[in-house]
Amino acid sequence: MQQMIFATKNKGKIKEIKAILSDLPLEVLSMEEAGITIDVVEDGATFEENALKKAVEIAKISGKLTMADDSGLEIDFLDGKPGVYSARYLGENTPYTEKNAHILSLLKEVPQQKRGARFVSVIAAAFPDGKTLTTEGVIEGRIGYEIKGENGFGYDPIFFVPEKGKTTAQLSPEEKNAISHRARALQKMKVLLQKEWEGQM
């Protein structure tokens, strides 16, 4: 089975990705599992730039098909922030409990109709021959009024999905993987990869 590296050190993210890609004929490895310890500096201005940079750099090191994602939370009331800086918002080592509490405090008096937000994910795939592919997934929702839920990671406990009546942290992993921004981008990437492989046969 062909190995593919997913360029992340985030254990929550890699668990989610392995579940979503489980029907592909690929063994998905995290950077840790592949023995790659390099830190790729995410200095792009967009999710796509950051995802491509990570995928291309790790593909060069590994010589294997590599995927990477850059994703984040865009909040309308905060003019799209934290956006591409979602992981580094308030400092990279600041716990998400603090980040989430800070965002809730900023939106304390903001009415429901102005609490619109979305999770955005761009997935990049880089092949050893230098070819790249990118896809984007988005889930619309709003910022809740309190931290709710034990599942997921990051900003999930404050991101409320109206059609589910829950935050993404209150959804089961299966429910989340059916609708999340990352799942949507990965499903699109699956289609592109399958076309790529068919073209090589």
N, C-alpha and C positions, 0 to 999 in steps of 0.2 A: 504494500500500500504506500502511495506517495505521501511523503511528509510535507506539511505546510506549517510555517511558523506564523503565529499571530503576535505582532510586536507590541506586547503589553506586559507589564509586571503587576497589573491589578488583578488580584485573585478572583474578585467578584465578577469582573468583566470576562475573564477567560472561561470561567464556569458557564456563564451565559452563552458565550460564543460556541463552546464545544457542544452544548445542547442544541443550539440552532443549526449547526453544521453537521450534526451527527449522521445525516442521511447521505453525505457526500463521501466518495471513495478516497478520503484523506485522513491521515493521522494528524490531528491538530496539536501542535506543541506551543507552549508559552515560551517566552525568551528564557526563562529560568530552566525549563525542561530541556531547551536546546543548548544550555550552557553559555548563553550570550548575556554579558553583564553591562554592555555599553549603555550609556544614557544618550538618547537622541534629543538635542535641544529643540523644543517646539517653539520656533520663533516666527512661524508664518502668520500672516494677517487673516487667514481664513481656515476653516476646518479642513478644506481640501488640501491646502498647502501643507499643513501639519501632517495629515494622514499620508500623503504622498512621500513626504520627506522621511518619515519613519519606515514606511514599507520599502522604499528604494534603498535606504542605508542598510537595513537589516538583510535584505535580499543579497546585497553585494557581499556582506560578511559571510552569510550562510550558504550562498549558492543555491538556495531553495526558494520555491514560491513563498512569498511573504505577504501577509495582509496586515493592515494597521487601521485603526480608526481614530478619528478625532471627533469628539462629541462634547456637547455642552448644553447648558440651559440658557435660553434667551427670555428675559422678562420684559414685557412691553413697558411697564411703569418705570423701569430702570434703563430705558432706551436700548434694550437688547443685551444689557449686561446680565450675568458675567460673561456670556458668549464664549469666545475662544479661550478666555482666561478662567473658565469654570474650575479647572483642577487647581489653579494657582490663586484663586480668589481668596483674599485675606491671608495669603501665604500658603505655599504648597503643603506644609506640615501642620496646618491648622485643621483640627478635626472637623468633620462635616456636621457634627452636632452644633458646633459654634457657627459655622457658615450658615447653616439652616436657620438658627436662632437669629442671626444678624439680619438675614433677608426678611424674616417675619417681622422683625422690629422696624425695618425700613418701610414695610407695607402695612404697618399696624392700623392706620386709619383709612386705608385705600379700599373703596367699595369693590364688590365682587366683579362688576363689569369692567373694571380697570386692572384686574389681576391676571390678565391673559399672559400665557407663557407657552413655550414649546421646548421640547428636547429635540436637538438636531444631531444626527450622526452622519459622517462621511466615512465610507469604507474605501480604502485604496488597496489594490492588489498589485504587486510588483513581481514580474517573472525574472528568472536569472538572465534571460536574453535582453532585458532592458524594457520590455513592453510593460505598460501600466494600464489599469482600469480603475475607474472610480464610480461609486454610487452614493446616493443620499437618501436618508430616511428621516421623516419628521413625525412627531406625535404632538398634537395640540392639546392644551389643557389650561389650568390656571394654578396660581399659587394658593394653597390652602391657608387656613387661619392658625393652624397648630401642627406640630410634628406628629405624624400618625403612621404606624406600621413598623414592622420589624424586618421585612424582607428587603431585597435589593440592596442598594448602596448609594453613596453620594447624596444627591438632592431628591432621591425617591420619596422620602417621608414628607416633603412639602409640596410635591407635584400632584395635583388633584386631576383625575381623569373624569370629566363629567358623565360620559356614557357608562362608566363603571361605578360611579358613585363612591370611588375610593382613591387614595393616593397610590402611586405605583409601588410603594413599600407595603401596601396592604394586599396587593395582588399576589397570587401564588406564582412561583417561577414560570409555570406553564402558561398562566394567563398573561404575565408580563411579556414572555417571549413570543406570544402571538400578536402583540400590538405595539411593542416598543419601537422607538426610533432606530435602535441598532438592529433589531430583528428585521425591520422593513428594508434597511440598507443591505443587510446580509442576504435577504431573500432575492433582492435585485442582483446582487453580486453572484449568487448561485447560478442564476439564469445566464449571466455573461460568461461565467467559467465553463458551464456546460456547453455553450456555443463554441467557446475557445477550444475545448477538448474535442468536440465533434469535428471542428475544422482541421484538427491535426491527425484525425484518423483516416 
